[in-house]
């Protein structure tokens, strides 16, 4: 998601309440950044992904029966 939607990555060794709080405040405090991240996430979204996965699984089951 960092590459696609511009989300922030905080590695496990960096993660603490201060780092997380600062990242959240930075994003929520910048309307332009928040809107850009939101739009990028929407563009990357696949709303019908679960249906596509189910169809693929069913086709594999039919192939192998």
PQR file with spaces between the fields and no chain letter, atoms N, CA, C, O and H, PARSE charges and radii, in Angstrom:
ATOM       1  N    UNK     1       0.817   -1.203    0.000 -0.4000 1.5000
ATOM       2  CA   UNK     1       0.000    0.000    0.000 -0.0000 2.0000
ATOM       3  C    UNK     1       0.856    1.260    0.000  0.5500 1.7000
ATOM       4  O    UNK     1       0.423    2.310   -0.476 -0.5500 1.4000
ATOM       5  N    UNK     2       2.059    1.158    0.528 -0.4000 1.5000
ATOM       6  CA   UNK     2       2.917    2.342    0.535 -0.0000 2.0000
ATOM       7  C    UNK     2       3.208    2.794   -0.888  0.5500 1.7000
ATOM       8  O    UNK     2       3.182    3.991   -1.175 -0.5500 1.4000
ATOM       9  H    UNK     2       2.410    0.305    0.915  0.4000 1.0000
ATOM      10  N    UNK     3       3.484    1.851   -1.781 -0.4000 1.5000
ATOM      11  CA   UNK     3       3.770    2.208   -3.168 -0.0000 2.0000
ATOM      12  C    UNK     3       2.517    2.642   -3.916  0.5500 1.7000
ATOM      13  O    UNK     3       2.552    3.592   -4.698 -0.5500 1.4000
ATOM      14  H    UNK     3       3.505    0.879   -1.548  0.4000 1.0000
ATOM      15  N    UNK     4       1.422    1.952   -3.677 -0.4000 1.5000
ATOM      16  CA   UNK     4       0.197    2.208   -4.430 -0.0000 2.0000
ATOM      17  C    UNK     4      -0.581    3.404   -3.892  0.5500 1.7000
ATOM      18  O    UNK     4      -0.993    4.277   -4.656 -0.5500 1.4000
ATOM      19  H    UNK     4       1.394    1.180   -3.042  0.4000 1.0000
ATOM      20  N    UNK     5      -0.776    3.443   -2.593 -0.4000 1.5000
ATOM      21  CA   UNK     5      -1.640    4.474   -2.020 -0.0000 2.0000
ATOM      22  C    UNK     5      -0.886    5.542   -1.236  0.5500 1.7000
ATOM      23  O    UNK     5      -1.490    6.475   -0.706 -0.5500 1.4000
ATOM      24  H    UNK     5      -0.441    2.735   -1.972  0.4000 1.0000
ATOM      25  N    UNK     6       0.411    5.403   -1.167 -0.4000 1.5000
ATOM      26  CA   UNK     6       1.178    6.406   -0.446 -0.0000 2.0000
ATOM      27  C    UNK     6       1.033    6.327    1.056  0.5500 1.7000
ATOM      28  O    UNK     6       1.280    7.303    1.765 -0.5500 1.4000
ATOM      29  H    UNK     6       0.901    4.645   -1.597  0.4000 1.0000
ATOM      30  N    UNK     7       0.630    5.158    1.545 -0.4000 1.5000
ATOM      31  CA   UNK     7       0.485    5.013    2.995 -0.0000 2.0000
ATOM      32  C    UNK     7       1.855    5.059    3.662  0.5500 1.7000
ATOM      33  O    UNK     7       2.878    4.851    3.011 -0.5500 1.4000
ATOM      34  H    UNK     7       0.429    4.365    0.970  0.4000 1.0000
ATOM      35  N    UNK     8       1.868    5.326    4.930 -0.4000 1.5000
ATOM      36  CA   UNK     8       3.120    5.413    5.682 -0.0000 2.0000
ATOM      37  C    UNK     8       3.489    4.046    6.227  0.5500 1.7000
ATOM      38  O    UNK     8       2.631    3.320    6.730 -0.5500 1.4000
ATOM      39  H    UNK     8       1.037    5.495    5.460  0.4000 1.0000
ATOM      40  N    UNK     9       4.736    3.699    6.131 -0.4000 1.5000
ATOM      41  CA   UNK     9       5.221    2.446    6.691 -0.0000 2.0000
ATOM      42  C    UNK     9       6.072    2.773    7.905  0.5500 1.7000
ATOM      43  O    UNK     9       7.020    3.554    7.833 -0.5500 1.4000
ATOM      44  H    UNK     9       5.433    4.288    5.722  0.4000 1.0000
ATOM      45  N    UNK    10       5.713    2.164    9.012 -0.4000 1.5000
ATOM      46  CA   UNK    10       6.497    2.289   10.228 -0.0000 2.0000
ATOM      47  C    UNK    10       6.962    0.875   10.558  0.5500 1.7000
ATOM      48  O    UNK    10       6.154   -0.010   10.839 -0.5500 1.4000
ATOM      49  H    UNK    10       4.942    1.529    9.071  0.4000 1.0000
ATOM      50  N    UNK    11       8.268    0.682   10.521 -0.4000 1.5000
ATOM      51  CA   UNK    11       8.788   -0.656   10.786 -0.0000 2.0000
ATOM      52  C    UNK    11       8.584   -1.022   12.254  0.5500 1.7000
ATOM      53  O    UNK    11       8.407   -0.158   13.113 -0.5500 1.4000
ATOM      54  H    UNK    11       8.924    1.402   10.293  0.4000 1.0000
ATOM      55  N    UNK    12       8.613   -2.298   12.509 -0.4000 1.5000
ATOM      56  CA   UNK    12       8.374   -2.785   13.869 -0.0000 2.0000
ATOM      57  C    UNK    12       9.362   -2.189   14.870  0.5500 1.7000
ATOM      58  O    UNK    12       8.985   -1.852   15.992 -0.5500 1.4000
ATOM      59  H    UNK    12       8.757   -3.000   11.811  0.4000 1.0000
ATOM      60  N    UNK    13      10.612   -2.060   14.468 -0.4000 1.5000
ATOM      61  CA   UNK    13      11.591   -1.507   15.404 -0.0000 2.0000
ATOM      62  C    UNK    13      11.421   -0.004   15.626  0.5500 1.7000
ATOM      63  O    UNK    13      11.918    0.530   16.617 -0.5500 1.4000
ATOM      64  H    UNK    13      10.919   -2.334   13.556  0.4000 1.0000
ATOM      65  N    UNK    14      10.734    0.677   14.728 -0.4000 1.5000
ATOM      66  CA   UNK    14      10.455    2.109   14.893 -0.0000 2.0000
ATOM      67  C    UNK    14       9.134    2.371   15.621  0.5500 1.7000
ATOM      68  O    UNK    14       8.899    3.466   16.131 -0.5500 1.4000
ATOM      69  H    UNK    14      10.330    0.243   13.923  0.4000 1.0000
ATOM      70  N    UNK    15       8.288    1.357   15.657 -0.4000 1.5000
ATOM      71  CA   UNK    15       6.922    1.546   16.139 -0.0000 2.0000
ATOM      72  C    UNK    15       6.853    1.704   17.653  0.5500 1.7000
ATOM      73  O    UNK    15       7.251    0.823   18.416 -0.5500 1.4000
ATOM      74  H    UNK    15       8.479    0.467   15.243  0.4000 1.0000
ATOM      75  N    UNK    16       6.344    2.833   18.047 -0.4000 1.5000
ATOM      76  CA   UNK    16       5.985    3.076   19.447 -0.0000 2.0000
ATOM      77  C    UNK    16       4.861    4.102   19.427  0.5500 1.7000
ATOM      78  O    UNK    16       4.511    4.616   18.365 -0.5500 1.4000
ATOM      79  H    UNK    16       6.020    3.549   17.428  0.4000 1.0000
ATOM      80  N    UNK    17       4.305    4.397   20.567 -0.4000 1.5000
ATOM      81  CA   UNK    17       3.141    5.289   20.607 -0.0000 2.0000
ATOM      82  C    UNK    17       3.469    6.687   20.094  0.5500 1.7000
ATOM      83  O    UNK    17       2.618    7.336   19.485 -0.5500 1.4000
ATOM      84  H    UNK    17       4.590    3.979   21.429  0.4000 1.0000
ATOM      85  N    UNK    18       4.678    7.151   20.329 -0.4000 1.5000
ATOM      86  CA   UNK    18       5.072    8.487   19.871 -0.0000 2.0000
ATOM      87  C    UNK    18       5.160    8.539   18.352  0.5500 1.7000
ATOM      88  O    UNK    18       4.607    9.439   17.720 -0.5500 1.4000
ATOM      89  H    UNK    18       5.368    6.623   20.824  0.4000 1.0000
ATOM      90  N    UNK    19       5.854    7.574   17.775 -0.4000 1.5000
ATOM      91  CA   UNK    19       6.012    7.532   16.321 -0.0000 2.0000
ATOM      92  C    UNK    19       4.664    7.398   15.626  0.5500 1.7000
ATOM      93  O    UNK    19       4.389    8.094   14.649 -0.5500 1.4000
ATOM      94  H    UNK    19       6.302    6.842   18.289  0.4000 1.0000
ATOM      95  N    UNK    20       3.830    6.506   16.133 -0.4000 1.5000
ATOM      96  CA   UNK    20       2.508    6.309   15.552 -0.0000 2.0000
ATOM      97  C    UNK    20       1.670    7.575   15.684  0.5500 1.7000
ATOM      98  O    UNK    20       1.012    7.988   14.730 -0.5500 1.4000
ATOM      99  H    UNK    20       4.054    5.941   16.927  0.4000 1.0000
ATOM     100  N    UNK    21       1.691    8.185   16.855 -0.4000 1.5000
ATOM     101  CA   UNK    21       0.932    9.412   17.075 -0.0000 2.0000
ATOM     102  C    UNK    21       1.365   10.533   16.154  0.5500 1.7000
ATOM     103  O    UNK    21       0.528   11.258   15.616 -0.5500 1.4000
ATOM     104  H    UNK    21       2.225    7.849   17.630  0.4000 1.0000
ATOM     105  N    UNK    22       2.670   10.678   15.969 -0.4000 1.5000
ATOM     106  CA   UNK    22       3.186   11.721   15.072 -0.0000 2.0000
ATOM     107  C    UNK    22       2.760   11.477   13.625  0.5500 1.7000
ATOM     108  O    UNK    22       2.388   12.414   12.919 -0.5500 1.4000
ATOM     109  H    UNK    22       3.349   10.089   16.406  0.4000 1.0000
ATOM     110  N    UNK    23       2.815   10.222   13.188 -0.4000 1.5000
ATOM     111  CA   UNK    23       2.406    9.890   11.821 -0.0000 2.0000
ATOM     112  C    UNK    23       0.928   10.182   11.608  0.5500 1.7000
ATOM     113  O    UNK    23       0.542   10.740   10.581 -0.5500 1.4000
ATOM     114  H    UNK    23       3.117    9.461   13.762  0.4000 1.0000
ATOM     115  N    UNK    24       0.111    9.806   12.571 -0.4000 1.5000
ATOM     116  CA   UNK    24      -1.335   10.061   12.469 -0.0000 2.0000
ATOM     117  C    UNK    24      -1.613   11.560   12.443  0.5500 1.7000
ATOM     118  O    UNK    24      -2.394   12.033   11.618 -0.5500 1.4000
ATOM     119  H    UNK    24       0.424    9.353   13.404  0.4000 1.0000
ATOM     120  N    UNK    25      -0.979   12.302   13.336 -0.4000 1.5000
ATOM     121  CA   UNK    25      -1.192   13.756   13.377 -0.0000 2.0000
ATOM     122  C    UNK    25      -0.728   14.424   12.092  0.5500 1.7000
ATOM     123  O    UNK    25      -1.372   15.353   11.604 -0.5500 1.4000
ATOM     124  H    UNK    25      -0.344   11.917   14.006  0.4000 1.0000
ATOM     125  N    UNK    26       0.382   13.957   11.543 -0.4000 1.5000
ATOM     126  CA   UNK    26       0.888   14.530   10.293 -0.0000 2.0000
ATOM     127  C    UNK    26      -0.121   14.345    9.166  0.5500 1.7000
ATOM     128  O    UNK    26      -0.402   15.277    8.412 -0.5500 1.4000
ATOM     129  H    UNK    26       0.906   13.202   11.939  0.4000 1.0000
ATOM     130  N    UNK    27      -0.657   13.142    9.058 -0.4000 1.5000
ATOM     131  CA   UNK    27      -1.607   12.852    7.981 -0.0000 2.0000
ATOM     132  C    UNK    27      -2.921   13.593    8.200  0.5500 1.7000
ATOM     133  O    UNK    27      -3.431   14.239    7.284 -0.5500 1.4000
ATOM     134  H    UNK    27      -0.428   12.385    9.671  0.4000 1.0000
ATOM     135  N    UNK    28      -3.467   13.504    9.397 -0.4000 1.5000
ATOM     136  CA   UNK    28      -4.752   14.148    9.665 -0.0000 2.0000
ATOM     137  C    UNK    28      -4.658   15.665    9.657  0.5500 1.7000
ATOM     138  O    UNK    28      -5.656   16.351    9.438 -0.5500 1.4000
ATOM     139  H    UNK    28      -3.053   12.979   10.141  0.4000 1.0000
ATOM     140  N    UNK    29      -3.459   16.189    9.894 -0.4000 1.5000
ATOM     141  CA   UNK    29      -3.274   17.632    9.914 -0.0000 2.0000
ATOM     142  C    UNK    29      -3.014   18.246    8.559  0.5500 1.7000
ATOM     143  O    UNK    29      -2.891   19.465    8.444 -0.5500 1.4000
ATOM     144  H    UNK    29      -2.648   15.631   10.071  0.4000 1.0000
ATOM     145  N    UNK    30      -2.928   17.420    7.525 -0.4000 1.5000
ATOM     146  CA   UNK    30      -2.644   17.908    6.179 -0.0000 2.0000
ATOM     147  C    UNK    30      -3.760   17.443    5.247  0.5500 1.7000
ATOM     148  O    UNK    30      -3.739   16.318    4.747 -0.5500 1.4000
ATOM     149  H    UNK    30      -3.027   16.429    7.618  0.4000 1.0000
ATOM     150  N    UNK    31      -4.731   18.320    5.021 -0.4000 1.5000
ATOM     151  CA   UNK    31      -5.900   17.937    4.217 -0.0000 2.0000
ATOM     152  C    UNK    31      -5.511   17.497    2.812  0.5500 1.7000
ATOM     153  O    UNK    31      -6.114   16.575    2.263 -0.5500 1.4000
ATOM     154  H    UNK    31      -4.749   19.234    5.427  0.4000 1.0000
ATOM     155  N    UNK    32      -4.516   18.144    2.227 -0.4000 1.5000
ATOM     156  CA   UNK    32      -4.083   17.789    0.881 -0.0000 2.0000
ATOM     157  C    UNK    32      -3.510   16.371    0.869  0.5500 1.7000
ATOM     158  O    UNK    32      -3.850   15.566    0.003 -0.5500 1.4000
ATOM     159  H    UNK    32      -4.026   18.893    2.672  0.4000 1.0000
ATOM     160  N    UNK    33      -2.643   16.074    1.833 -0.4000 1.5000
ATOM     161  CA   UNK    33      -2.051   14.741    1.938 -0.0000 2.0000
ATOM     162  C    UNK    33      -3.122   13.690    2.183  0.5500 1.7000
ATOM     163  O    UNK    33      -3.106   12.628    1.561 -0.5500 1.4000
ATOM     164  H    UNK    33      -2.367   16.728    2.537  0.4000 1.0000
ATOM     165  N    UNK    34      -4.044   13.976    3.078 -0.4000 1.5000
ATOM     166  CA   UNK    34      -5.118   13.033    3.394 -0.0000 2.0000
ATOM     167  C    UNK    34      -5.982   12.767    2.158  0.5500 1.7000
ATOM     168  O    UNK    34      -6.340   11.621    1.884 -0.5500 1.4000
ATOM     169  H    UNK    34      -4.057   14.838    3.584  0.4000 1.0000
ATOM     170  N    UNK    35      -6.317   13.822    1.416 -0.4000 1.5000
ATOM     171  CA   UNK    35      -7.128   13.660    0.203 -0.0000 2.0000
ATOM     172  C    UNK    35      -6.376   12.866   -0.853  0.5500 1.7000
ATOM     173  O    UNK    35      -6.958   12.020   -1.532 -0.5500 1.4000
ATOM     174  H    UNK    35      -6.027   14.753    1.639  0.4000 1.0000
ATOM     175  N    UNK    36      -5.074   13.140   -0.993 -0.4000 1.5000
ATOM     176  CA   UNK    36      -4.267   12.420   -1.977 -0.0000 2.0000
ATOM     177  C    UNK    36      -4.172   10.939   -1.621  0.5500 1.7000
ATOM     178  O    UNK    36      -4.329   10.079   -2.488 -0.5500 1.4000
ATOM     179  H    UNK    36      -4.601   13.827   -0.441  0.4000 1.0000
ATOM     180  N    UNK    37      -3.916   10.643   -0.355 -0.4000 1.5000
ATOM     181  CA   UNK    37      -3.830    9.252    0.083 -0.0000 2.0000
ATOM     182  C    UNK    37      -5.167    8.541   -0.108  0.5500 1.7000
ATOM     183  O    UNK    37      -5.216    7.384   -0.525 -0.5500 1.4000
ATOM     184  H    UNK    37      -3.789   11.342    0.349  0.4000 1.0000
ATOM     185  N    UNK    38      -6.235    9.244    0.199 -0.4000 1.5000
ATOM     186  CA   UNK    38      -7.571    8.675    0.049 -0.0000 2.0000
ATOM     187  C    UNK    38      -7.859    8.354   -1.412  0.5500 1.7000
ATOM     188  O    UNK    38      -8.360    7.274   -1.728 -0.5500 1.4000
ATOM     189  H    UNK    38      -6.195   10.184    0.538  0.4000 1.0000
ATOM     190  N    UNK    39      -7.544    9.289   -2.300 -0.4000 1.5000
ATOM     191  CA   UNK    39      -7.801    9.076   -3.721 -0.0000 2.0000
ATOM     192  C    UNK    39      -6.951    7.933   -4.272  0.5500 1.7000
ATOM     193  O    UNK    39      -7.430    7.116   -5.057 -0.5500 1.4000
ATOM     194  H    UNK    39      -7.138   10.166   -2.044  0.4000 1.0000
ATOM     195  N    UNK    40      -5.697    7.884   -3.857 -0.4000 1.5000
ATOM     196  CA   UNK    40      -4.826    6.809   -4.323 -0.0000 2.0000
ATOM     197  C    UNK    40      -5.315    5.446   -3.834  0.5500 1.7000
ATOM     198  O    UNK    40      -5.240    4.459   -4.565 -0.5500 1.4000
ATOM     199  H    UNK    40      -5.308    8.548   -3.219  0.4000 1.0000
ATOM     200  N    UNK    41      -5.812    5.393   -2.611 -0.4000 1.5000
ATOM     201  CA   UNK    41      -6.351    4.136   -2.081 -0.0000 2.0000
ATOM     202  C    UNK    41      -7.608    3.727   -2.845  0.5500 1.7000
ATOM     203  O    UNK    41      -7.795    2.553   -3.161 -0.5500 1.4000
ATOM     204  H    UNK    41      -5.873    6.195   -2.017  0.4000 1.0000
ATOM     205  N    UNK    42      -8.463    4.698   -3.137 -0.4000 1.5000
ATOM     206  CA   UNK    42      -9.673    4.395   -3.913 -0.0000 2.0000
ATOM     207  C    UNK    42      -9.321    3.897   -5.309  0.5500 1.7000
ATOM     208  O    UNK    42      -9.957    2.975   -5.819 -0.5500 1.4000
ATOM     209  H    UNK    42      -8.311    5.652   -2.880  0.4000 1.0000
ATOM     210  N    UNK    43      -8.315    4.500   -5.925 -0.4000 1.5000
ATOM     211  CA   UNK    43      -7.896    4.076   -7.265 -0.0000 2.0000
ATOM     212  C    UNK    43      -7.335    2.660   -7.254  0.5500 1.7000
ATOM     213  O    UNK    43      -7.477    1.928   -8.233 -0.5500 1.4000
ATOM     214  H    UNK    43      -7.799    5.249   -5.511  0.4000 1.0000
ATOM     215  N    UNK    44      -6.705    2.274   -6.161 -0.4000 1.5000
ATOM     216  CA   UNK    44      -6.107    0.943   -6.059 -0.0000 2.0000
ATOM     217  C    UNK    44      -7.114   -0.119   -5.631  0.5500 1.7000
ATOM     218  O    UNK    44      -6.850   -1.315   -5.760 -0.5500 1.4000
ATOM     219  H    UNK    44      -6.590    2.869   -5.365  0.4000 1.0000
ATOM     220  N    UNK    45      -8.249    0.306   -5.129 -0.4000 1.5000
ATOM     221  CA   UNK    45      -9.238   -0.624   -4.579 -0.0000 2.0000
ATOM     222  C    UNK    45      -9.825   -1.533   -5.656  0.5500 1.7000
ATOM     223  O    UNK    45      -9.965   -1.146   -6.816 -0.5500 1.4000
ATOM     224  H    UNK    45      -8.464    1.278   -5.024  0.4000 1.0000
ATOM     225  N    UNK    46     -10.158   -2.728   -5.247 -0.4000 1.5000
ATOM     226  CA   UNK    46     -10.854   -3.688   -6.103 -0.0000 2.0000
ATOM     227  C    UNK    46     -12.110   -4.112   -5.346  0.5500 1.7000
ATOM     228  O    UNK    46     -12.104   -5.109   -4.623 -0.5500 1.4000
ATOM     229  H    UNK    46     -10.045   -3.042   -4.304  0.4000 1.0000
ATOM     230  N    UNK    47     -13.192   -3.342   -5.521 -0.4000 1.5000
ATOM     231  CA   UNK    47     -14.407   -3.615   -4.744 -0.0000 2.0000
ATOM     232  C    UNK    47     -14.989   -5.011   -4.960  0.5500 1.7000
ATOM     233  O    UNK    47     -15.656   -5.548   -4.075 -0.5500 1.4000
ATOM     234  H    UNK    47     -13.198   -2.533   -6.108  0.4000 1.0000
ATOM     235  N    UNK    48     -14.745   -5.593   -6.112 -0.4000 1.5000
ATOM     236  CA   UNK    48     -15.301   -6.922   -6.392 -0.0000 2.0000
ATOM     237  C    UNK    48     -14.265   -8.033   -6.233  0.5500 1.7000
ATOM     238  O    UNK    48     -14.424   -9.114   -6.799 -0.5500 1.4000
ATOM     239  H    UNK    48     -14.203   -5.157   -6.831  0.4000 1.0000
ATOM     240  N    UNK    49     -13.225   -7.776   -5.477 -0.4000 1.5000
ATOM     241  CA   UNK    49     -12.136   -8.750   -5.315 -0.0000 2.0000
ATOM     242  C    UNK    49     -12.633  -10.068   -4.732  0.5500 1.7000
ATOM     243  O    UNK    49     -12.232  -11.133   -5.202 -0.5500 1.4000
ATOM     244  H    UNK    49     -13.096   -6.897   -5.018  0.4000 1.0000
ATOM     245  N    UNK    50     -13.488  -10.020   -3.730 -0.4000 1.5000
ATOM     246  CA   UNK    50     -13.942  -11.273   -3.110 -0.0000 2.0000
ATOM     247  C    UNK    50     -14.748  -12.108   -4.101  0.5500 1.7000
ATOM     248  O    UNK    50     -14.640  -13.334   -4.103 -0.5500 1.4000
ATOM     249  H    UNK    50     -13.813   -9.155   -3.348  0.4000 1.0000
ATOM     250  N    UNK    51     -15.546  -11.467   -4.934 -0.4000 1.5000
ATOM     251  CA   UNK    51     -16.307  -12.209   -5.944 -0.0000 2.0000
ATOM     252  C    UNK    51     -15.366  -12.826   -6.977  0.5500 1.7000
ATOM     253  O    UNK    51     -15.574  -13.964   -7.400 -0.5500 1.4000
ATOM     254  H    UNK    51     -15.633  -10.471   -4.932  0.4000 1.0000
ATOM     255  N    UNK    52     -14.344  -12.093   -7.384 -0.4000 1.5000
ATOM     256  CA   UNK    52     -13.358  -12.619   -8.333 -0.0000 2.0000
ATOM     257  C    UNK    52     -12.627  -13.819   -7.749  0.5500 1.7000
ATOM     258  O    UNK    52     -12.409  -14.811   -8.444 -0.5500 1.4000
ATOM     259  H    UNK    52     -14.175  -11.169   -7.041  0.4000 1.0000
ATOM     260  N    UNK    53     -12.253  -13.737   -6.498 -0.4000 1.5000
ATOM     261  CA   UNK    53     -11.558  -14.842   -5.840 -0.0000 2.0000
ATOM     262  C    UNK    53     -12.461  -16.067   -5.762  0.5500 1.7000
ATOM     263  O    UNK    53     -12.030  -17.184   -6.046 -0.5500 1.4000
ATOM     264  H    UNK    53     -12.431  -12.931   -5.933  0.4000 1.0000
ATOM     265  N    UNK    54     -13.719  -15.848   -5.375 -0.4000 1.5000
ATOM     266  CA   UNK    54     -14.672  -16.965   -5.278 -0.0000 2.0000
ATOM     267  C    UNK    54     -14.866  -17.630   -6.640  0.5500 1.7000
ATOM     268  O    UNK    54     -14.890  -18.858   -6.722 -0.5500 1.4000
ATOM     269  H    UNK    54     -14.069  -14.940   -5.145  0.4000 1.0000
ATOM     270  N    UNK    55     -15.003  -16.846   -7.706 -0.4000 1.5000
ATOM     271  CA   UNK    55     -15.168  -17.409   -9.052 -0.0000 2.0000
ATOM     272  C    UNK    55     -13.951  -18.237   -9.443  0.5500 1.7000
ATOM     273  O    UNK    55     -14.082  -19.318  -10.016 -0.5500 1.4000
ATOM     274  H    UNK    55     -14.983  -15.848   -7.639  0.4000 1.0000
ATOM     275  N    UNK    56     -12.784  -17.727   -9.134 -0.4000 1.5000
ATOM     276  CA   UNK    56     -11.558  -18.449   -9.469 -0.0000 2.0000
ATOM     277  C    UNK    56     -11.477  -19.778   -8.709  0.5500 1.7000
ATOM     278  O    UNK    56     -11.120  -20.806   -9.285 -0.5500 1.4000
ATOM     279  H    UNK    56     -12.677  -16.848   -8.668  0.4000 1.0000
ATOM     280  N    UNK    57     -11.805  -19.750   -7.438 -0.4000 1.5000
ATOM     281  CA   UNK    57     -11.789  -20.977   -6.633 -0.0000 2.0000
ATOM     282  C    UNK    57     -12.783  -21.989   -7.191  0.5500 1.7000
ATOM     283  O    UNK    57     -12.467  -23.171   -7.326 -0.5500 1.4000
ATOM     284  H    UNK    57     -12.095  -18.914   -6.971  0.4000 1.0000
ATOM     285  N    UNK    58     -13.974  -21.520   -7.512 -0.4000 1.5000
ATOM     286  CA   UNK    58     -14.987  -22.431   -8.077 -0.0000 2.0000
ATOM     287  C    UNK    58     -14.538  -23.031   -9.409  0.5500 1.7000
ATOM     288  O    UNK    58     -14.787  -24.203   -9.691 -0.5500 1.4000
ATOM     289  H    UNK    58     -14.230  -20.560   -7.403  0.4000 1.0000
ATOM     290  N    UNK    59     -13.868  -22.205  -10.227 -0.4000 1.5000
ATOM     291  CA   UNK    59     -13.392  -22.732  -11.511 -0.0000 2.0000
ATOM     292  C    UNK    59     -12.306  -23.787  -11.283  0.5500 1.7000
ATOM     293  O    UNK    59     -12.239  -24.767  -12.025 -0.5500 1.4000
ATOM     294  H    UNK    59     -13.666  -21.253   -9.998  0.4000 1.0000
ATOM     295  N    UNK    60     -11.468  -23.604  -10.285 -0.4000 1.5000
ATOM     296  CA   UNK    60     -10.448  -24.598   -9.962 -0.0000 2.0000
ATOM     297  C    UNK    60     -11.081  -25.893   -9.444  0.5500 1.7000
ATOM     298  O    UNK    60     -10.630  -26.987   -9.784 -0.5500 1.4000
ATOM     299  H    UNK    60     -11.522  -22.808   -9.682  0.4000 1.0000
ATOM     300  N    UNK    61     -12.117  -25.765   -8.629 -0.4000 1.5000
ATOM     301  CA   UNK    61     -12.812  -26.939   -8.107 -0.0000 2.0000
ATOM     302  C    UNK    61     -13.461  -27.712   -9.254  0.5500 1.7000
ATOM     303  O    UNK    61     -13.380  -28.940   -9.304 -0.5500 1.4000
ATOM     304  H    UNK    61     -12.483  -24.876   -8.354  0.4000 1.0000
ATOM     305  N    UNK    62     -14.103  -26.995  -10.170 -0.4000 1.5000
ATOM     306  CA   UNK    62     -14.757  -27.671  -11.312 -0.0000 2.0000
ATOM     307  C    UNK    62     -13.730  -28.338  -12.201  0.5500 1.7000
ATOM     308  O    UNK    62     -13.974  -29.431  -12.712 -0.5500 1.4000
ATOM     309  H    UNK    62     -14.169  -25.998  -10.129  0.4000 1.0000
ATOM     310  N    UNK    63     -12.569  -27.692  -12.397 -0.4000 1.5000
ATOM     311  CA   UNK    63     -11.494  -28.261  -13.214 -0.0000 2.0000
ATOM     312  C    UNK    63     -10.999  -29.588  -12.646  0.5500 1.7000
ATOM     313  O    UNK    63     -10.696  -30.521  -13.390 -0.5500 1.4000
ATOM     314  H    UNK    63     -12.372  -26.804  -11.982  0.4000 1.0000
ATOM     315  N    UNK    64     -10.921  -29.658  -11.327 -0.4000 1.5000
ATOM     316  CA   UNK    64     -10.313  -30.811  -10.675 -0.0000 2.0000
ATOM     317  C    UNK    64     -11.319  -31.850  -10.204  0.5500 1.7000
ATOM     318  O    UNK    64     -10.953  -32.763   -9.464 -0.5500 1.4000
ATOM     319  H    UNK    64     -11.167  -28.900  -10.723  0.4000 1.0000
ATOM     320  N    UNK    65     -12.578  -31.732  -10.615 -0.4000 1.5000
ATOM     321  CA   UNK    65     -13.548  -32.742  -10.189 -0.0000 2.0000
ATOM     322  C    UNK    65     -13.968  -33.625  -11.323  0.5500 1.7000
ATOM     323  O    UNK    65     -14.782  -34.529  -11.132 -0.5500 1.4000
ATOM     324  H    UNK    65     -12.875  -30.989  -11.216  0.4000 1.0000
